[in-house]
Amino acid sequence: MRKFDDSLPVNLLKAREAVMVFFRPVLQEVPLTEQQWRIIRALNEFGPMESKQLAECCCILSPSLTGIIKRLEQQNFVQRQKSTIDQRRVLLSLTMHAQQVFDDISPRLEQCYKKMTEQISEEKMLQLTELLTIVGKIKP
């Protein structure tokens, strides 16, 4: 058995926590949870999606997503609309309020990336992103 400090899951969790220290203060001001921000980012980048697509994209289990979406709707961040192509499909999209919040805090979050990059270098940031993308695609 690997030593605890050599455990990939533990090191990924430690790295996640180290990274989120940069972002949490900005999100807490809005206030948004990390999961809510992931949803807003995904909908901003990819446009309207069905909840199943959104759950997969944001790495959130479908049952958890249901509650998060409900709260985002109550906060006027997300809206539901029927697909114009297939009326049985319901798409989730950002409200104008959510788009404004996204536009307001995105530059501040980009500054968080800049601070991290200053500590580890642009090259290592790119390598890290590439490696994590590869690891994210492995299958059992």
Secondary structure, DSSP 8 states (H G I E B T S, - for coil): ---GGG-HHHHHHHHHHHHHHHHHHHHHHTT--HHHHHHHHHHHHH-SB-HHHHHHHHT--HHHHHHHHHHHHHTTSEEEEE-SS-TT-EEEEE-HHHHHHHHHHHHHHHHHHHHHHHHH-HHHHHHHHHHHHHHTT---
